[in-house]
Amino acid sequence: MLIKQTVDHILTDDEIQGILDAGAAMPVEFARQALENGRQAQGLTLEELSALVHCEDPGIVRGIYETAHELKKRIYGERIVFFAPLYVSNYCANNCSYCAFRHANTELARVALTEEEIREEIRVLLRHGHKRVLVVAGEDPRMSGIEYLERCIAAVYSVNEGGATIRRANVNCAPLSLEHFKRLHATGIGTFQCFQETFHRPTYRQVHPSGPKSHYDWRVLSFDRAIEAGIDDVGTGVLFGLYDWRFEIIGLLGHARYLETKFGVGPHTMSVPRLEPAQNSDLSIHSPYMVSDDDFRKIIALLRIAVPYTGMILSTRESAEMRDELFALGISQASAGSRTDVGAYAHDEAPAPDPGDLTTAAGQFELQDHRQLHEMVQSFLKGEAIPSFCTACYRSGRTGDRFMELAKSGKIHNICQPNALASLKEYLMDYADEETRALGDQAIQRGLAELPENLRKLTEKMIARVEAGERDVYI
């Protein structure tokens, strides 16, 4: 497998800053050549990314956005995979200064869902049409240890709502020991997700003053233990706005290259959350490193070019307008109808909290995009995109380096497109209104037309099986 650059250790702050300084000194021609290299879908070196981070040449900046859009369409097509976060506990022993769940926030009502409460949350999500969830738990020895996670995941997979089930549960939880990662792997999860939050160690210490999360190295090496435990797919990310975004994306790429060097495969996904207001958190509102919309667009585009075959996830922290714009620049997965307050889906008839009102907020942070799944599906279809509910790769063993080999060879499109169309047809039949079904059937016909004849015929047979009543049809 091609590895763009060998990095055999976690980069130090001085090394990241040195790469940034070198990039700032690079001539425009180096940046132009870096962009040309990026167009070949082979990723970027740290030095190339640094040069593009600093480059302000209007033609090159415009080329960054064009290249990101081109790569997104070439590798992922017009598909967007949907999921829902499932917050099971907001008990937390950490004091992350940007988070409403932090231990010192005494105004937050603490909740840890029982197994039956989790099943009720899942029933609601299944009735909306979701097929994959991201299980999220605060870090507390009593409420987020491996025993609790095992019970949570078993509860998620146990629900059958009129024949519908959750087909993939990913997990965002605190770093575990090797033995506990082995137990997590045995539950049948998909991706283990853990955000470093910031790669800048002084800032990391400042914003994580106490609690288990204050140990930088234990967190940054969590993927090593997860992969050694058998978890093929890991998902990384930082919280943009805690420190200089330029430093953070070099840290992200450096970590990805380290994993590629050591394990032969980098992160399956990268998430790009941006700092949003949180209850009783002054930092979440007044950070000196807040990321502007223009810089955020550039972050998305640069990361898409730097790691073209890594899935990129965008949450409902962003507004509907911003999210719709960023999907074209590289985002391949998106949450929909999200709630970050524990137990909220079972009470989803209640209105979402008013934006900006953090006095009674129960969520981890403020959300901006409150569209429900059916609204996002219809919006995407009107924009001629293909909403996908596919979960086939994990259950077919196309994970880790096996997924990347297919992706980098270009063969993954021949699997993802048929599966996306079949999963969309299932959604249209089971959950959509008449207008959405009409839009969806048009999208399916467009998608079929993009396939070579042999795959088109295969996909038509898959769709016919769905129409005949079969469910969960995939290659």
N, C-alpha and C positions, 0 to 999 in steps of 0.2 A: 504494500500500500504506500502511495506517495505521501511523504511527510514534507511539508513545505520548508520547515526549518527545525533543526534539532535544538531542543532546550532541555537540559538534563537535570534541572533543579528549579525550585520555586524562586523566581526573580526577587532580588532584594530591592528596597526602595531606591538605593543608589543606582542600581542597574536600570530600573525603569526610568528614572530621571535622566540617566545618561543617554538612553535610547531617545527620549524626548528631545534632549538638547541637540543630539546629533541630527535628528530629523529637522529641527528648526534651521539648521545650518545647510541643509541639502539644497542644491540648485533646483530651479523649476524643472529642468530636464529630467532630473532623477524622479521627481514626483510624477511627471508625465509618463515616464517609462514604467513606474510602479502601477499607475492606473491601467496602462496597456497590458501589463502582466496580469493584473486582476481580471481583466476581461476574458482571460483564458480559463476562468473558473478553477484556478489552481491555488487560490488563496493569496495572502500577502505575508511577507516576512515582517518582523517587528520593525525593521528599519523602513520598509516601504510604507507600512501603516503610519509610522511617525511622520514621514515626509508628507503624506496626504492629510494628516491631522492638521499640520501647520500651513499647508499651501492655501493661499488666498487668490491664486490666479483664477479669474472668472471662468475661463474655458475649462480648466481642470475641475473646479468645483461643480460646474454644470455636468461635466463628464462623470463625476462621482455618482450623482443622482441617476444619470442615464444608465450607467453600468450596473448599479444596484437593481434598478428596475428590470434591466435586460436579464441579469442573472436570476432574479426571482422568477421571472416568467419562464426562462429556459429550464430551470431545475425543478421548480414546484408548480409550474403552470399557473392557472388562475385559482388554484385550490387554497382554501383556508380551513384548517381543522379546528373544531370547537370543543371546548371543555368547560367544566364548572369547578371552581374551588369549593371544597367542603371543609370548613373550619370546625374541628371537633372539640377544641379546648382553647381557652385564652388564659389559662393559668400559666404563669411564667416566672422563672427564678432570675431572669436577666433584667438589666436596667438599661436597655438600649434607648438612648435619649431621643430617638426619632419615632418611637413606636408606642401606640396606646396600650399595648399589652404588657408594657414593662412593669416589673414588680412594684415600683414605687407609685404607680398610678392607682391610688386608693379609691378613686371615684368610679372605676370600672367594675361592673358587676361580673364576677368570675363564674364561668360555666364550663363544665366538662360533660359532653353528651354521653348518655348511656347507650348501650347497644341498640335498644329499641328506639331511642331518639334518633340515632344515626340511620336506622332503617326507615324511619318516617321521612327524614331529610332526603334519602335516596328515592323513596316513592314519589316525592314531589318532583325531583329532578328527572326521573324517568317519565313522568307524565308530561313534562315539557319537551322530551325528546333527547335528552343528553345520554351519551353512551360512555363517556369517560369523565372521571373526576380527578381532582388533585386534592388529596387529603392533607390538611394543614393543622399542625398542633404547636402550641407554645412549648417552650422548653421548661418543664418542671418534672422533677424526679417522680412525683406522685401521679402526674396526669399525662406524661408524654414518654414514659419508658417503653421498652420493647413489648412488655406484656399488654399495656394499653393499646399500643399500635396494632398488635396482632389481633386483638379483639375488634378494634375499629375496622380493619381491612376485611376481616371475616364477615362483619356485619354488612359492609358495603357490597360484597360479592354475594351475600345470601338472599338478597331481595329479588323477587320475580314479580313484576307489576304488569299483569296482563300479558305475560310472555316476554316482556322487556327486562333486560338486566344491564348492569354496568359491566362493560366488557374490558375496561382497563382502568385500574386505579394507580395513579402515580402518587408519590409521597413527598411532601416538603416537611422535613422534621429536623431536629437537632442532630448533629453528628453522633454516630454510634461507635461502639467498639467493633472489632472485627467479628467477634462471636455474635454480637447482636445484629450486625449487618447480615450475617448468614441467616439468622432467624427472619429478618425482614424480607430477604430474598425468597425464603421458603413460603411466604404468604402469597406469592404470585403477583407482586407489584410490577409495574412497568419501570418508569424512570424514578430514580432517587434524585431529588432536587434540593440543593443547598446553596444559598447565596452567600458569597463572602462579604457582601455589603460594601466594603472598600478594601482595596489592596494597599492603601497607604497606612503603614503601621502606626504612626503617631495619631492619625485620625481614628483609626480602629480602636486604639486604647482610649481615646477621649470619648467616643460615642458609645463604648461598651465598658463602663466603669466598674461593673461588678456582675457576678453571675458566671455560669459555665462558659457563656459565649465570649467572655473577655479573653479567652485563650486563642490567639490568632492561629497558631500552628496546628492545634487540634482540629480547628475548623477547615483550614486550607488543605489539610491532608485527608479530609474525610472521604474524598473520591478515591484515593489510593486504597483505603480500607474497603470501601463499597465494591470496587472492581475486583479486589482480591477475594471478596466474599461471594463473587459470582454475579453481581448486578452489572449487566452489560451497559445499560444506558444511564448516564448521569447528566444532570442539568445544572448549569452554573448561572451566575448573574451577579451584578452589583446594584446597589441603590444609588442611581445617579443623583447627585446633589449633596452628597456628604463631603466630597472632595473634588478636585479638578477633574472634569470628565476626560480630559486628554490622558491624564495619568491612569485613569481607571480602564480605558479601553486597551492601553498597552498591557496593563496587568491582566486583563481578561484574555487577550491573545497569547500572552506569555504562559498563562496557566494552561490554556488549550494545547499549546505546543509541547509543554511539559508532559501532559497526559498522553499525547500522541507518541512522544519519544519513548516513554516508559511502558505504555500498554498497547501501542499500535493503533489507538483510536482516541479521539478527543471527545469533548462533551457532545451528547446527543442534541441538547438544546441549550440556548442562551436566553435568559430573560432580561428585559431591559426596563425594570421599574424606575420611575422618576419620583423623587421625594414629593409627597403630598401631605397636607395638614393632618395631624393626628391629635386626639384628645390630650390636653395638658402637655403638649410638646412644643416648646418655643422653637427648638431647632427645626422642626418640620415646617415652620412658617418663615423663619428668619435665617436659614443657613446662608453663609456667604458664598456658597458654591451652587446656588440654584441654576438649573440648566434652562436656557431659553428654548423656545420652540424651534428656532433656526438651528441651534446647536444640537437639539434632540434629533431633528431630521438627519443631520450629518452623522450623528452617532449610529443611527439605524443603517444608513447607507454604507458607512465604512465597515461596520461589522458584517454586513451581508457580503461585501467584497472580500473581507479578510477570511471569513469562514463560510464559503458558499454552500457547503453541504450540511451545515449545522442548522437545525430548526431554531427559529427565533420566535419568542413568545411575547405578546403584548397584553397587558392586563387592562382592566376597566378603570385604572387610575387616570387614564387619559380620556379626553372628551371624545364624543362620537365623531366629531369632525376631524380631530387629529388622528384617531384610529383609522378612519376610512382612508386618510391620506397616506399613512404609514404602511398600510397593507401592501401598497404598490412598491414600496421601497425595500421590502425584504422580509416582512413579518409573514410567518407561515402558520402560526397557531395563535388562537385568541380565546380568552374567556368570554362568556356571554351570560347575561342575567345574573351576574356575580353578587354575592353578599359576603362580607368579611366579618359579620357579627354571628357568633356561634348560635346555631339553631334557627337561623332566619328563614330558611327555605320553607320550613313547616308552617311559617306564619307569613308566607309571601303575599297574602292578600293585603297585609298592612303596608302602608306607603313607605318608600325608602326614606331615610333621613334627609332633611333639607340640606342641600350643599352649603357648606360653610358653618353649619350649626354643629359645633363639636362639644357642646356642653352636655348633651345627652346621648352622644354617639356611642354605639356599642361596638363598632367595627375597629379593625386594626388601623385603618387610615381612611381618608375621605375618597369616595369613588366619584368619577365624573361621567361615566357612560352607564346609564341605567336601563339601556335597552334589554328587553327580554330576548331569549333565544329566537323565538319566532320572528321578532322584529329584525334581528340581525340577519337571519336567513333571507327574509324578503328583501332587505336592503342589498345584500350581496348579489342576489339573483337579478335585481334591477340593474346592478352594475356589471352584469354578465360574468360574475365570478361563480365558483362552484363551492358551496359549503360542503365540507366532508365530515362524516362521522365514522370514518374508517379506524379500526383498531387492529387490523390484520397482521401487521408486521411483527408485533410482539408475540402473538399467538402462533405465528408461523416460523418463529426462530430467526426472523430478519432483524436482529438487534446488534448493537456493538459494531465490530469490524465487518460483520456480514452485511449490515445495512449500508455502511459506508462504501463497501466495495461495489454494491449495486448502484448507489447514488453517483459515485465518481465515474462509473462506466456509462452512465446515462440510462441504464436499464430500469431504474426504479420508477421512471415515469410510466413504463409499460405495465407496472403493477399498481401504482397509486391512482392513475386515472381511471381504470376500470373499477377499482374498489371504491373510489370516491363517488362515481356515478351510481353504483349499486346501492351504496349507503344513503345517498341523497334520495334515490327512488323510495327506499324504505321510509325515510323521514316524511316524504311527501304523502305517502299513502296512509301513514299512521298518525300524523300530527298536523299537517298543513291545511289551511283553508283553501277555498277554490282558487282564489287569485294566486296564492303562493304555488299551488300545484301547477297551474298553467305556466307560471314563470319558470318553475323547476323543470318541467318537461321540455321547455324550450332550451334550457341550459344543458339538459342531458343530450338533446339532439346535437347541440353545438359540440359538446364534449366527445360524442361518438364520432363526429366528422373529423376530429383531430387524430383519431387512431388509425393505424394501418389496418388493412382489410381483415387480416386474421384476428387481430385483437378486437376490432369492432364487432365481428361476429361473436366472439367469445363473450364480450361485454353485453351484447344484446341478449344472449342466452341467460347471463346472470340476471339481467333486469327482468326477463320473462319469468325466471324462478321467483323473484321478489313479487312480481305481479300475481303469481299463482299462490302466494301466501307464505313462501319460505322466507326466513329471516336470517340475518347475519351471513350473507352470501359474499364470499371474497375469494381472491386468488391466494 
